[in-house]
Amino acid sequence: MPLTTSSDITVITTDQVSDQLPLGTAIAALERALHSGLDPEKSLPRSSVPLEQGSLLLMPGEHGAYAGVKVLTVAPGNSARRLPKIQGNYLLFDADTLRPLAIIDGVALTAIRTPAISALAVHHLAPAAAASLLVFGTGPQALYHVRAVAAVRELRAVTVVGRSEASTVALIEQLRAEGHAARRGTAADAADAELITCCTSAREPLFDGSLVREDAVVVAVGSHEPDAREVDDALLARSTVYVEDVETALREAGDVIIGIDHGTITREDLHDLSTLVRNGAPSRKGPAFFKSVGMGWQDLVTACVVYENLVPGQG
């Protein structure tokens, strides 16, 4: 599909994002950015503006030659209208002149950057031989998380836990069509999984954390709300806890905030992703838990890759 331009602004569609940003490319770009000195602690915070029918999310970022902002709307009532709950775009600017460069499909960008940051954590935390993945959730993030983890580990088994039988069966069929040995499971499968990804809208723990293997890696990406969680205190008490950025997690990561409020963990127990990527994982006892809320720098890094791959003479 040819690029569309308006007043020298490049418009990048859903299909073009998918074509130009394979998960392996996104994972590598995020790792490269952290190695090059990008500091998540200096990232601009997310803003949420309430609207009558939902909210407006603004996620700004600035690094190197670019600045940008993801603008998303969240409309809970759209489900009843058979419309997307989340819609929006990414606006990319030249950092020096602040000239607008591109408008990029924001939902497509999020669909890739979120599992890419999860897979980056898995790559640095999971044993090289880890091959069994338990997925909570059946939406696009669940599918893309399987694809992302498969980009960093050779998966032999994928187990899906979902609330809806129809959506669970549909995801399993999709995964089988992509070559995965996928089956339906239950929360009790947390006892055997080497890797667990939580990609749901749950506000309460999804499984018993005391069941999780000592060498397992658990990732939770379901929310950026301080009162929602996907894992319980039993898991936190046993785990080495990693976050994208400590201050951001203390504002937005319910899995972490609730654990601190309960006295299960403290701020000092939180390890940041950039140190993990740059220095490697220290030896640990018990599972590793990575909580991601999504940050503007991740959108910026991945948006830059799409733009530079599509527009001649960039990069």
N, C-alpha and C positions, 0 to 999 in steps of 0.2 A: 504494500500500500504506500503511495507517495506521501511525503510529508506535507502537512498543511501549514501555511504561514500566514500571519496577519500582522501587518506593521512590523515586520522583521521578528516576530515572536513565533517560535516553532511550537506547533501543537502535536503532542505525542500521545497516541492512542493506547488503549488497553493491549491490543495485539502487538504493537511496537515495543511496549514495555516488556512483555513476555519474550519477544524475540531477542531483544538486546540485553536482557538481564537474566540469563540462566542462573539457577541457584548457586552453582559453583562459582560463578563470576561474582555474584553478590557477596558470598562468604569471603572470598579472597579480597574484595575491595574493602570490606569492613575491617578485616585483619590488617590490611596494608595501611589503612588510615590510622589505626591505633599505633602501629609500629612507627608511623611517620611523625607522631607527636600530637595528634588530635587528643584533646583532653576532655572527656565527657563531663568532668566537674565544672568546666567553664561553659557548658552548653546552656543555651537560653531555655527557660522553662516553658512548659506547655501552658496554654491558657484555655479555659473552658468558659464559654459565655452562654448563659441560659437563654433559651428562646421559648416562645409559646408552645411550639410543637416538639421541642427537644433541646438540642444544644449545638453550639458552634465550637469546634476545636481548632486551635491555632498552634502549629508546631514549627517554630522558626529554627534556623541554623545558619552558621557561618564558618567556613573553613577554606583556607587556600584562596583559589581564584573565584570562589562562588559563595553566594548567600541564597537563602531560599526560605519558603514557608509552605507547609502543608495546611490546607484549609479543608476541613471535613465538617459535614453536618451529620448529626446523629438524631434520627427521628424514630423513636420506638413504635409509634403508631403506624409506620409504613408497612409493617408485617401484615396487618389486616388488609392493607390495600394491595398486597402482592408487589410492593415496591421495595428497593433496597433500604435497609435501616441506615446504612452508612454510605454517604456519597461525598465527592469532592475532588479537588485537584491539587497538584503541587506546582508552585510558582518558583521558577529558578531565575536568579539574577546574577549579573557580573558583580563581583565583590568590590571592584575598584570604582566603577561608575554607577553601580546599582541599576544598570540598564536591564530591563526584562529580556530574558533569553528564551524561555520555554514555559509552556503549560503542559504538565504531564498528568495522566490519569492517576489520581491519588489512591484510589482503592486498589488498582493493580500494583502500584508501587508498594503499598502496605502489605499486600498478599505475599510479596517476595521478601521484603526487608525483615519482617518479623521472624519468619522461620530461619532466615539467614543468620540473624544474631543468635538465635537458639542453637543452631548447628555449629556456630563458631565456639560457643561455650561447650557443647558436647565434644567437639573435636579436641579441646584442651583438657577435658575432665574425664572422659570415658576411657576405659581400657580399650586398647586397639582391637581386641577380639570381641567386643560387645556387639551382639548380633540380634537380640530380641527387643522389640519395641512395643510398648503398650501405649495406645493413644486414647485419651479421653476427649470426646467431641467428634462431630461428624461434618462440620462445615468446611469452608475453604481453608481455614488455618490448619485444621486437622490433616487434610490432604497435603497441603504444602509442607507441613512439618515432617510427614513421612518422606516426601521427596528430598527435603533438606538434610534430614538425618542420613538418608541413603547416599547423599553426596559425600559424607565424611566417614561413614561406617558401612560395612557390607552386611546388610540386613538379611537374616534367614527367616525371620518370623515377625509378623505384624499383627497385633491383637487390637481390636477396636471396641471401645465401650461408648455407647450412645444411649440417649433417652428414647429416641424414636426408632422403632424397628425399621421403618421404611428408609430413613436416612442412613441408618447403620448398614443395612444391606446394600444400599446404593454405593456407599463409600467402599465397602469391601469389594464389590464388583469392579469398581474403578481401579482399586489397588491391584486386584488380580489381573486386570487387563494390562496394567503396567509392569507385570511380572513379579509382584510380591506374593509371598505365601501368607495371605491375610485370612483372619477368622474373627468371629464375634466372641467377645469375652465379657467378664464381669470385673468389678472392683477387686475381687479376690486375686485376680491375676497379677496384682502389684507384687505379690510374693515371689514371682519368678522372673519378672521383667528386668533386664539389664539397663534398659532405657525407658523412661516414662515421660510423655509430653502431655500437658494439660492445656487444652485449647477450647475452653468452654465459657459460658456466661454464668457459671455457678457462683454462688455467694457463700457456700459452705463447703467444707472439705469433701473431696470426691472419693477418698479411700483411706484405709487405716494405715497411717505412716509407720506403725510398728512392724508391718509385714515386709517392708521394702528391704531388699538385699543390701548388705554392707557395701558392696562395690557398685551399686546402682547410681545412675545420674537421673535426677528428676528436674524437669523444666516446667515452669508455669507461666503462661502468657495471657491468661483469660481476661484480666482487667487491669485498669490503672486507677482503681478506686480504693481509698484507704479502709473501707469497711467490707470489702469482698475478698474472699480467699478460696483457693482450690486445694490447699494442703493443710494438714492439721499440726498441732503442737508436737505430736509424737514424732513426726518426721523432722521438724525443725530441731527438736532436742537432740537428735542423733546426727544431724547433718552439718557439713561445712557449707555455709550459705554464701552464695555469690549474687551480686546485683550489678546492673550496668553502671550505676553511680550511687554512692551512699546517700547523699542528700536527696536525690530524686526518689530513691526507694523510701526514705523516711516520710516523704510527702504523699506518695502515690501507691506504694506497694502494700496492699492489705495483708498479703501473706506474711510480710515482714512486720508491719506495724502491729497487727493483732498479736503476733508472737512476742513482740517486745512488751506490749501492754499486759500480756499474761505472765511476763517474767520468764518466758521460756528461753529467749535469747536476748542479747543486748546489742546496742549499736556497735560495740567493739567486735562482735561476732561476724560482722558483714565484711566480705571481701569484694573488691571491685574487679570488673571484667578486664579493664585495661592492664592492670598489674598481672592478672592471670595470663593474658595474651603475651605480654612482653617478657615475663619472667618464668612462666610455666607454673603448674600446680604443685604446691608443696605436698609432701606425704600426708595422708589423712587416715583417720579411722571413721568408718561409717559412710553413709551415702553423701553425694554432693547434690545440693539443691541450687538451681539457678532461677531467679525470679526476674522476669523482664516486663517492663511497663511500656517499652517503646520510647525512643527519644528522637528529637529533631535532627541530631547529627547523623543518625542512621538513614533517615529519609534523604538528607542532603547528599551523603556519600553515594547512595544508590542512584539518586536522580542524576548526579554528575556522570555516572557510568553510562546511563541510558543516553543522555544528551551527547556526550563525547563520541559514543559509538555511532550515533545517527547523523550528526551534523559534521560535514567535512571540515577539517582544519582545526578542530577542537582537541583539547587534551595535550 
